[in-house]
Amino acid sequence: MIAAGFSLPKYGAGGSYGDETVQAVKALQKRSGYRGGWNLRTGYRKGARSY
């Protein structure tokens, strides 16, 4: 994210996927026009059934 131009001022590149990273990923997706449906926290598609 940092290399892509998105700052992570609170925690930096700490290796965990927290709220700061989620917001940076959402901003990257918005900027790039990504329209996928993956849940950033779970890795599952939104609306996918769990069995």
Order of alpha helices (4+ residues) and beta strands (2+ residues): alpha
